[in-house]
Amino acid sequence: QVQLVESGGGLVQTGGSLSLSCTASGRAVGAYAMGWFRQTPGKEREFVASINWSHSIKSYADSVKGRFTISRDNAKNAVYLQMNSLRSEDTAVYYCALRSLYVDSDLSDSSLFDYWGQGTQVTVSS
């Protein structure tokens, strides 16, 4: 079993920054792709950003392009999300996700990910 633990959420003012971290632990498993999704009450979970093993493919939701940056440290089985210029609409629970095996597909699809973290709350106040 693989466990994903997120950290770094919190309360920030509009225009501020936050950095999220997620570390995978548990049985040895490859992590072809890691990503971040978010969800607000009453809405479906939505894609934020993803990155593949070699860092050659990074994808972002249009709503966060130019403001958020995803990165990963394969040696630490970790993925990070640097969030700048935060807006009130970025308020959500942010989930880390991991896909073990290679897939030739768009990594914005949440159904492709095998493991999920418990989520961390990000609140942006005006």
C-alpha positions, 0 to 999 in steps of 0.5 A: 500500500502506498500512502501520500501525505500532503502538507503546506496548506493554510490561510493566505491573503489574495495575492499571496503564496503557498507551497504544498508538498506531498510525500509518498511512502509505503511499499516500493512502487514506481511513480510514473506521474504525480499530480495535484487536484482540488475540490470545493464543496458541491463540485467535482474534483478538478485537475490542477497540475501534473508531472511525469517521471522525467519532468518532461511533461508538465501540465496545468489547468488553464486557471493556474497557468503562469501562477502555479508551478509543479515540481518533483524530487524522485529520490524523495518520492515527493511532489510540490506545488508552488502557488503564487498570486493566489485568488479567492477562487483557488480556495479548495482542498488540494489532493496529491495523486500518484500514478504508478505505471506509464500511460500514454494519455493526458495526465489531467484525468483523475481516473488515471491516478492510483493513489490519493492523499487525504487532502490539505485545505487552502483558503485564500481570503480577500 
